[in-house]
Amino acid sequence: MSQTPEEKSKHLDEMTCLLYIERQLDRARGLEVSAHTQECVACRTLLRAMERESRLLTRAMLEEDEPLPSRLAQFQEKARRSMQWIWGLVFGLAATGVYAFYTQYILLWQTQLEQAGFGGSNLLGLLIFQGTMWKGWQSVITLLEVLAMLTLAGLGALVFRRRIRRGSALALVFAGLCTVVSMPPAASATEFRKGQSPTVNKDEIIKGDVYLSGERVKIEGRVEGDVFAAGKDIEINGQVTGDVISAGRYLQVRGTVDGNVRSAGNTAVISGSVGKNMMWFGDVVTVESTGKVGGSVTMFGDSLAIDGHVGRDILFFGTGINVNGAVEGGIREKGHTLIIGANAQVGGPIHFEGDKPAEVSSSAKLASPVEFKQMEHRKEYRDSSYYIWQVIWASAYILFGLVLFALMPNFSEEAVKATEQYGAAAGLGILVGCGLPIAALIACVTVVGLFIGISTLFLWFAALHFGQIVVAALIGQWLMGRTQEIWPLVGRMVVGFVLLRLCTMIPHVGWVFKYGAAFWGIGAISLVVYRRLQPVIAPGMPSGPYTPPLPPSTTMGGVQPA
């Protein structure tokens, strides 16, 4: 039934209803609208509809996260799923790049060194890829090779995915997984001994690795595996078929070590036999006239004396070498002095970079004259390669920071905020930066804490680099303003790190900016870790009722409390 114009004029319009809902009408008009909606069904329906729309609009404005439309939500979910594949692809490509760098450059350098007469196994194989403190580098190279092959196979399957059936793709994936799983794991028995004088007795045979820690460590028997020793004095009078990895003040080898000797300490004396190579970080190494090293000798320390026999090359960085025995390979030294005695025999080239020419006896038997190079004390910033490597390292730092900011956004933001507490971050950074490696080295002395100590050293080293990135992000915020979003923060980090890197290149004072930023950043990281480890008390937690103390001689239920 249609309404007459007089009836339509009596109905409420939308503006009047809206003002009524918002309580903008005066009292008299509001009472009229309320009375009218009680009698008129059409106006009451309009008022309820507008009230519902107003409520929904208010709720949407108060929500922190506005719901996305269905298409955007589906796109966001697809992007989130794709990021998993992207990270996997990045990891695979990184493995492929590392393996390519190893095969194209490292192996090439080793070949060139071997052709030059200096054993590549001494310089790179023993120092890096045969493992200074770990023998698993070859397994890592094999794993990188497998990952590189799987990555290339995955990219090939992705390119030809339309021509490959699903069953073939699954067969390819399972074949790759079987290749990785089929890699045989190393299995060996391990024995731990500690105390004042842990000893492997003369008639004892240990089949497997052994960990020894104490003030005086002695090996009189036979160990068919590796020896990990930590102590004040370490003596090897028996036989070790594997490697010897030790840390202590004094190391003496009177027996036989079929593998390598890798040690750090004060003094090492070799009067027995070392089958392969020897690496030493410390003060003094002496290979006595009865001593023999079948492989190479690599040393970073004070002085090296060779009175016995060395089967391959000598690589030395330190004060000086005194050779009065036989060296079948060559000698490469960067130090201060080189003395070649009358009984010396050197079968390879001798390269010496030092402060003064080598002292060579006329009775010495040398395969070639000593190639001497005056040590130049000049700054690296004069070379063009210095700036090229600065760009490479800056790019590596930025990539490292990008990964950390993407993987740990909340932690990274908290660390950047913590750097603004200048005094606390700097003071704690000096304390942690200097004290943590000392504590880690002390933990490495004991066999139980060896893994913890080495892991702590790695974390400390990574935190020093991450600290520079955190400080760089703060510098970027100083220049470009604060932000709460992760990607703008990454952009500020890039700008700040470029400026910080330029400051570290300043002659004579660049190291102040470098290490200052590192310790400042590690202090901020320590603050964040400390705060996260603290227990959090809920803000609205009600406290317990207060019970006043009872006066003396008061009884409760006939019993006097204690």
Secondary structure, 3 states (H helix, E strand, C coil): CCCCHHHHHHCCCHHHHHHHHCCCCCHHHHHHHHHHHHHCHHHHHHHHHHHHHHHHHHHHHHCCCCCCCHHHHHHHHHHHHHHHHHHHHHHHHHHHHHHHHHHHHHHHHHHHHHHCCCCHHHHHHHHHHCCCCCCCHHHHHHHHHHHHHHHHHHHHHHHCCCCCCHHHHHHHHHHHHHHHHCCCCCCCCEEEEEECCCEECCCCEEECEEEEEEEEEEECCEEECCEEEEEEEEEECCEECCCEEEEEEEEEECCEECCCEEEEEEEEEECCEECCCEEEEEEEEEECCCCEECCCEEEEEEEEEECCEECCCEEEECCEEEECCEECCCEEEECCEEEECCCCEECCCEEEEECCCCEECCCCEECCCEEEEECCCCCHHHCHHHHHHHHHHHHHHHHHHHHHHHHCHHHHHHHHHHCCCHHHHHHHHHHHHHHHHHHHHHHHHCCCCHHHHHHHHHHHHHHHHHHHHHHHHHHHHHHHCCCCCHHHHHHHHHHHHHHHHHHHCCCCCHHHHHHHHHHHHHHHHHHHHHHHHCCCCCCCCCCCCCCCCCCCCCCECCECCC
